Amino acid sequence: MSLSVEDVAGELRALSGCGSVDRFAEISLQLVWDLIPCDGVGFNDIDEARRRVDFFRSTDPADAEAETEEEFWSYADDLPICRGLPPGSAGVVRTEDVISRRDLRSSRIYADVLHPYGSEHQMKLSFAARPWISRGYIFDRSDGPFSDRERDVALLVGPHLSNAYLRLRRRGTLTARECEVLDLVAAGMTNREVARSLDISPGTVRAHLEHIYGKLGVGSRTAAIAAR
């Protein structure tokens, strides 16, 4: 399917109005699948420290039932794309950016997982997150590597997808005003600049930030931005 710039912009705007993470996954998966043709793509939110998959959706509903979490963790650390981008990092990495075709085909992960699943070529689009969180999309393809153009498309839409997802997650935790304050802080504003922008006092900004820190379980502006 060929999407125009207007189509993509409309889909990205629609993500801002999502009422749930499930709906976000449904819309965004279809969007990235249309933009970057592949055999399948999944969206996940994974806590690497606790070895826990907090959320997973795929363009193939059967993927959610294909294996247990124990089976997933038995090979997850060996996936080339997971070695190429550490948890918490934003960016895009392809299998070919990490390992040569020869080395891949002689590896256990290729024989046991990638080849049987038809996932010889993968691309990972990751969102910025806490250092132990892996969050984003994994694209699978069996018939050829992802091109530089496809990587660039993923890099282009990635920040928009990340922002929409983070706003959705915050909606259930922070008040509307706290979200406004945190967005302005993330844009680089000082407390005084935030206060002027929202027509409130610097003291009120500080109070909002303290509430934000408590709700997000962090202790600084930088950590609050990363936890959005």
C-alpha positions as CSV (number, residue, x, y, z in Angstrom):
1,M,0.0,0.0,0.0
2,S,1.4,3.4,-1.0
3,L,0.8,6.2,1.6
4,S,0.9,9.9,0.9
5,V,2.4,12.4,3.3
6,E,-1.1,13.5,4.2
7,D,-2.1,9.9,4.9
8,V,0.9,9.4,7.2
9,A,0.3,12.7,9.0
10,G,-3.4,11.7,9.5
11,E,-2.5,8.4,11.0
12,L,0.0,10.0,13.4
13,R,-2.6,12.5,14.5
14,A,-5.1,9.7,15.1
15,L,-2.5,8.1,17.5
16,S,-2.8,11.1,19.7
17,G,-6.5,10.4,20.3
18,C,-6.0,6.7,21.1
19,G,-7.9,5.7,24.3
20,S,-5.7,2.7,25.1
21,V,-2.4,1.1,24.5
22,D,-4.2,-1.7,22.6
23,R,-5.7,0.8,20.2
24,F,-2.3,2.5,19.8
25,A,-0.7,-0.8,18.9
26,E,-3.5,-1.6,16.4
27,I,-3.2,1.7,14.5
28,S,0.6,2.1,14.7
29,L,1.3,-1.5,13.6
30,Q,-0.8,-1.1,10.5
31,L,0.9,2.3,9.7
32,V,4.5,1.0,10.0
33,W,3.5,-2.2,8.1
34,D,2.2,-0.1,5.2
35,L,5.2,2.2,5.3
36,I,7.8,-0.7,5.4
37,P,6.5,-3.8,3.7
38,C,7.6,-7.0,5.5
39,D,6.4,-10.4,6.6
40,G,5.3,-9.1,10.0
41,V,6.0,-6.5,12.6
42,G,5.4,-6.5,16.4
43,F,5.3,-3.8,19.1
44,N,6.7,-4.6,22.5
45,D,7.4,-3.0,25.8
46,I,9.8,-5.2,27.8
47,D,11.4,-4.8,31.2
48,E,14.8,-6.4,30.7
49,A,15.8,-6.1,34.4
50,R,12.7,-8.1,35.6
51,R,12.8,-10.3,32.5
52,R,9.2,-9.5,31.9
53,V,7.2,-8.7,28.7
54,D,4.8,-6.0,29.8
55,F,3.1,-5.6,26.4
56,F,3.2,-7.3,23.0
57,R,1.1,-7.0,19.9
58,S,1.8,-8.2,16.4
59,T,0.3,-7.9,12.9
60,D,-0.1,-11.7,13.2
61,P,-2.4,-12.4,16.2
62,A,-1.1,-15.9,16.4
63,D,2.3,-14.6,17.4
64,A,1.0,-13.8,20.9
65,E,0.3,-17.5,21.4
66,A,3.2,-18.9,19.5
67,E,5.6,-19.2,22.5
68,T,5.8,-18.7,26.2
69,E,7.8,-15.9,27.9
70,E,10.2,-18.5,29.0
71,E,10.8,-19.6,25.4
72,F,11.3,-16.0,24.4
73,W,13.9,-15.2,27.1
74,S,15.8,-18.4,26.1
75,Y,17.0,-16.7,22.9
76,A,16.1,-13.0,23.2
77,D,19.6,-11.9,24.3
78,D,21.2,-13.6,21.3
79,L,19.1,-11.7,18.6
80,P,21.6,-9.6,16.6
81,I,19.2,-6.6,16.6
82,C,19.0,-6.7,20.4
83,R,22.8,-6.7,20.7
84,G,22.9,-3.7,18.3
85,L,20.7,-1.4,20.4
86,P,20.9,-1.6,24.2
87,P,17.8,-1.2,26.3
88,G,16.6,2.4,26.7
89,S,18.3,3.6,23.4
90,A,16.4,5.3,20.6
91,G,17.2,4.5,17.1
92,V,17.1,1.9,14.3
93,V,19.3,-1.2,13.8
94,R,19.2,-4.0,11.2
95,T,20.5,-7.5,11.4
96,E,23.1,-6.6,8.7
97,D,24.4,-3.7,10.8
98,V,25.4,-6.1,13.6
99,I,26.5,-9.4,12.0
100,S,27.7,-10.6,8.6
101,R,25.5,-12.9,6.6
102,R,28.1,-15.6,6.9
103,D,28.4,-15.4,10.7
104,L,24.6,-15.2,11.0
105,R,24.0,-18.3,9.0
106,S,26.5,-20.2,11.1
107,S,25.0,-19.1,14.4
108,R,22.7,-21.0,16.8
109,I,20.1,-18.2,16.8
110,Y,19.8,-18.5,13.0
111,A,19.4,-22.3,13.1
112,D,17.0,-22.4,16.0
113,V,15.0,-19.3,15.7
114,L,15.5,-16.9,12.8
115,H,15.5,-19.4,9.9
116,P,12.6,-21.5,11.2
117,Y,10.5,-18.4,11.9
118,G,11.3,-16.8,8.5
119,S,13.0,-13.9,10.3
120,E,16.5,-14.0,8.7
121,H,16.3,-10.2,8.2
122,Q,15.1,-8.0,11.1
123,M,15.0,-4.3,11.8
124,K,14.4,-2.8,15.3
125,L,12.9,0.6,15.8
126,S,13.5,1.5,19.5
127,F,12.0,4.3,21.6
128,A,14.1,6.2,24.3
129,A,13.2,4.8,27.7
130,R,14.8,3.9,31.1
131,P,18.1,2.0,30.7
132,W,16.4,-1.4,31.4
133,I,13.4,-0.9,29.2
134,S,13.2,-2.1,25.5
135,R,10.3,-0.5,23.8
136,G,9.5,-0.3,20.1
137,Y,8.9,-2.3,16.9
138,I,10.6,-5.4,15.4
139,F,10.2,-6.0,11.7
140,D,10.7,-9.4,10.2
141,R,11.5,-10.3,6.6
142,S,12.6,-13.6,4.9
143,D,13.4,-12.5,1.4
144,G,15.9,-9.6,1.7
145,P,17.5,-7.1,4.1
146,F,15.8,-3.8,5.0
147,S,17.1,-0.9,2.8
148,D,18.7,2.4,3.9
149,R,15.5,4.1,2.7
150,E,13.4,1.8,4.9
151,R,15.7,2.5,7.8
152,D,15.4,6.3,7.2
153,V,11.6,6.0,7.1
154,A,11.6,4.3,10.5
155,L,13.9,7.0,11.9
156,L,11.6,9.6,10.6
157,V,8.4,8.3,12.1
158,G,10.0,6.9,15.3
159,P,9.9,10.1,17.4
160,H,6.2,10.7,16.5
161,L,5.3,7.2,17.5
162,S,7.3,7.4,20.7
163,N,5.7,10.7,21.7
164,A,2.2,9.4,21.1
165,Y,2.8,6.3,23.1
166,L,4.4,8.2,26.0
167,R,1.5,10.7,26.1
168,L,-0.9,7.7,26.3
169,R,1.0,6.1,29.1
170,R,1.2,9.3,31.1
171,R,-2.5,10.0,30.6
172,G,-3.4,7.4,33.2
173,T,-0.7,8.6,35.7
174,L,-0.3,12.4,35.5
175,T,-3.0,15.1,35.4
176,A,-3.4,17.2,32.3
177,R,-1.5,20.1,33.9
178,E,1.3,17.8,35.0
179,C,1.6,16.5,31.5
180,E,1.8,20.1,30.2
181,V,4.6,21.0,32.7
182,L,6.6,17.9,31.9
183,D,6.2,18.5,28.1
184,L,7.6,22.0,28.5
185,V,10.4,20.8,30.8
186,A,11.3,18.2,28.2
187,A,11.4,21.0,25.6
188,G,14.3,22.5,27.6
189,M,12.4,25.2,29.5
190,T,13.4,26.4,33.0
191,N,10.9,26.6,35.8
192,R,10.5,30.3,35.2
193,E,9.9,29.8,31.5
194,V,7.4,27.1,32.2
195,A,5.6,29.4,34.6
196,R,5.4,32.2,32.1
197,S,4.1,29.8,29.4
198,L,1.4,28.4,31.6
199,D,0.6,31.7,33.5
200,I,1.4,30.2,36.8
201,S,4.0,30.9,39.5
202,P,7.5,29.2,39.6
203,G,6.5,27.8,43.0
204,T,3.5,26.1,41.4
205,V,5.8,24.6,38.7
206,R,8.1,23.2,41.4
207,A,5.1,21.7,43.2
208,H,3.9,20.1,40.0
209,L,7.4,18.7,39.4
210,E,7.5,17.2,42.9
211,H,4.1,15.5,42.2
212,I,5.4,14.2,38.9
213,Y,8.6,12.8,40.5
214,G,6.5,11.0,43.1
215,K,4.1,9.5,40.5
216,L,6.9,8.4,38.1
217,G,9.2,7.1,40.9
218,V,12.1,9.4,39.9
219,G,14.1,12.1,41.6
220,S,15.2,14.6,38.9
221,R,14.0,16.5,35.8
222,T,16.2,14.3,33.6
223,A,14.8,11.1,35.0
224,A,11.2,12.4,34.7
225,I,11.8,13.2,31.0
226,A,13.2,9.7,30.4
227,A,10.3,8.1,32.2
228,R,7.6,9.8,30.3
